[in-house]
Amino acid sequence: MGQTGIPLAEVARNWLQRENKKRYRDFDFERKEAEWELVGELLCQCPFQAAFIWQHHITWYATELDKTEFLRLRVIDGPADSSWRKLSPDNTIRGAAKRIIESELPDTFEDIDVAHIRRLADSFETTMHEERLTLFQPDPDEASIVVDGNHYSTAKAIHQIRSGAYDPQPVYLGVRQDCTIHDDGYS
């Protein structure tokens, strides 16, 4: 996996562009803002998902995941009773995909649009997708967490399980450095 270091502004811009496509989102975004403006908007739009950005020192990379790395991805972090954790028995994207394939889930499970995931998975048969996921790796010995792109990555995992096909997945990977920021200083 070749990695190229990138600025946080590029990651935030991509994440906001993806958020802006969602039907329920309505915010002004010119795509020319300074890094601090982009991060501020991202924290306003996705306070839970993006909180790790200000909690840790992170180095960002643009890279691609091979099949093994992709299949190890974890769903977004959260409490045990959060929607993605409930969907995926093992907290992985692959686990969420298998559950959708093997269970008769309703079109909406908790707050997850399962119908959208199914449609997107079906579209992989005929359409080439170029989505760049945003991942966070809190520990080098752990699999990365999908912080933006859980629906997309679950759909891609469904397609991979059904067809066996896999194209390398472009991602922005945020790697946590040794220092964690706390309210009372650094540790």
FENTA-V873446 format. One record per residue. N is the residue number from 1. RES is the residue in three letters. OMEGA is omega in degrees with one decimal (* if undefined). Layout:
n=N res=RES omega=OMEGA
n=N res=RES omega=OMEGA
//
This chain:
n=1 res=MET omega=175.8
n=2 res=GLY omega=-177.1
n=3 res=GLN omega=174.7
n=4 res=THR omega=178.1
n=5 res=GLY omega=-178.6
n=6 res=ILE omega=178.2
n=7 res=PRO omega=177.2
n=8 res=LEU omega=-179.2
n=9 res=ALA omega=179.7
n=10 res=GLU omega=178.8
n=11 res=VAL omega=-178.6
n=12 res=ALA omega=179.8
n=13 res=ARG omega=179.4
n=14 res=ASN omega=-179.1
n=15 res=TRP omega=179.5
n=16 res=LEU omega=176.8
n=17 res=GLN omega=177.9
n=18 res=ARG omega=179.1
n=19 res=GLU omega=-176.6
n=20 res=ASN omega=178.4
n=21 res=LYS omega=-176.0
n=22 res=LYS omega=-175.8
n=23 res=ARG omega=-175.2
n=24 res=TYR omega=179.5
n=25 res=ARG omega=177.9
n=26 res=ASP omega=178.7
n=27 res=PHE omega=178.7
n=28 res=ASP omega=-176.8
n=29 res=PHE omega=-175.3
n=30 res=GLU omega=-180.0
n=31 res=ARG omega=179.1
n=32 res=LYS omega=-173.5
n=33 res=GLU omega=174.4
n=34 res=ALA omega=-177.6
n=35 res=GLU omega=-177.4
n=36 res=TRP omega=177.5
n=37 res=GLU omega=178.9
n=38 res=LEU omega=179.7
n=39 res=VAL omega=177.0
n=40 res=GLY omega=178.6
n=41 res=GLU omega=178.9
n=42 res=LEU omega=178.6
n=43 res=LEU omega=175.2
n=44 res=CYS omega=-175.9
n=45 res=GLN omega=-174.9
n=46 res=CYS omega=-172.8
n=47 res=PRO omega=179.9
n=48 res=PHE omega=-174.9
n=49 res=GLN omega=-173.9
n=50 res=ALA omega=-175.5
n=51 res=ALA omega=-177.9
n=52 res=PHE omega=-177.5
n=53 res=ILE omega=-179.7
n=54 res=TRP omega=-179.2
n=55 res=GLN omega=-174.4
n=56 res=HIS omega=168.0
n=57 res=HIS omega=-172.8
n=58 res=ILE omega=169.8
n=59 res=THR omega=-175.7
n=60 res=TRP omega=179.0
n=61 res=TYR omega=167.7
n=62 res=ALA omega=-176.2
n=63 res=THR omega=175.3
n=64 res=GLU omega=177.4
n=65 res=LEU omega=170.7
n=66 res=ASP omega=-174.8
n=67 res=LYS omega=-179.3
n=68 res=THR omega=179.1
n=69 res=GLU omega=-179.7
n=70 res=PHE omega=-176.2
n=71 res=LEU omega=176.8
n=72 res=ARG omega=-176.3
n=73 res=LEU omega=177.4
n=74 res=ARG omega=175.3
n=75 res=VAL omega=-178.1
n=76 res=ILE omega=179.6
n=77 res=ASP omega=177.0
n=78 res=GLY omega=177.9
n=79 res=PRO omega=-178.3
n=80 res=ALA omega=-178.6
n=81 res=ASP omega=177.7
n=82 res=SER omega=-170.6
n=83 res=SER omega=-178.0
n=84 res=TRP omega=177.3
n=85 res=ARG omega=177.3
n=86 res=LYS omega=-178.9
n=87 res=LEU omega=-175.3
n=88 res=SER omega=-177.2
n=89 res=PRO omega=-179.4
n=90 res=ASP omega=179.0
n=91 res=ASN omega=177.7
n=92 res=THR omega=174.5
n=93 res=ILE omega=178.4
n=94 res=ARG omega=177.5
n=95 res=GLY omega=176.7
n=96 res=ALA omega=-180.0
n=97 res=ALA omega=180.0
n=98 res=LYS omega=179.7
n=99 res=ARG omega=178.8
n=100 res=ILE omega=179.5
n=101 res=ILE omega=-170.2
n=102 res=GLU omega=-176.8
n=103 res=SER omega=175.2
n=104 res=GLU omega=-179.6
n=105 res=LEU omega=174.0
n=106 res=PRO omega=179.7
n=107 res=ASP omega=174.9
n=108 res=THR omega=176.7
n=109 res=PHE omega=-171.1
n=110 res=GLU omega=176.6
n=111 res=ASP omega=-177.0
n=112 res=ILE omega=-179.9
n=113 res=ASP omega=-177.7
n=114 res=VAL omega=178.4
n=115 res=ALA omega=177.4
n=116 res=HIS omega=178.9
n=117 res=ILE omega=179.7
n=118 res=ARG omega=178.9
n=119 res=ARG omega=180.0
n=120 res=LEU omega=178.1
n=121 res=ALA omega=178.1
n=122 res=ASP omega=-177.7
n=123 res=SER omega=177.8
n=124 res=PHE omega=178.8
n=125 res=GLU omega=-172.8
n=126 res=THR omega=-172.9
n=127 res=THR omega=174.3
n=128 res=MET omega=-179.3
n=129 res=HIS omega=179.9
n=130 res=GLU omega=177.5
n=131 res=GLU omega=175.4
n=132 res=ARG omega=179.7
n=133 res=LEU omega=172.6
n=134 res=THR omega=-176.8
n=135 res=LEU omega=174.7
n=136 res=PHE omega=177.4
n=137 res=GLN omega=-176.4
n=138 res=PRO omega=-177.7
n=139 res=ASP omega=-177.3
n=140 res=PRO omega=-179.6
n=141 res=ASP omega=-178.1
n=142 res=GLU omega=173.8
n=143 res=ALA omega=179.8
n=144 res=SER omega=179.4
n=145 res=ILE omega=175.2
n=146 res=VAL omega=178.6
n=147 res=VAL omega=173.8
n=148 res=ASP omega=178.7
n=149 res=GLY omega=179.6
n=150 res=ASN omega=178.6
n=151 res=HIS omega=-178.7
n=152 res=TYR omega=-176.7
n=153 res=SER omega=176.5
n=154 res=THR omega=176.9
n=155 res=ALA omega=179.0
n=156 res=LYS omega=177.7
n=157 res=ALA omega=175.9
n=158 res=ILE omega=178.7
n=159 res=HIS omega=-179.2
n=160 res=GLN omega=179.6
n=161 res=ILE omega=-177.4
n=162 res=ARG omega=-171.1
n=163 res=SER omega=-173.6
n=164 res=GLY omega=-177.8
n=165 res=ALA omega=176.2
n=166 res=TYR omega=171.9
n=167 res=ASP omega=179.7
n=168 res=PRO omega=-175.8
n=169 res=GLN omega=175.1
n=170 res=PRO omega=-179.0
n=171 res=VAL omega=161.4
n=172 res=TYR omega=-177.5
n=173 res=LEU omega=175.1
n=174 res=GLY omega=-177.8
n=175 res=VAL omega=-179.6
n=176 res=ARG omega=174.4
n=177 res=GLN omega=-173.2
n=178 res=ASP omega=-171.7
n=179 res=CYS omega=175.6
n=180 res=THR omega=179.7
n=181 res=ILE omega=176.0
n=182 res=HIS omega=179.3
n=183 res=ASP omega=-176.3
n=184 res=ASP omega=178.1
n=185 res=GLY omega=-176.3
n=186 res=TYR omega=171.7
n=187 res=SER omega=*
//
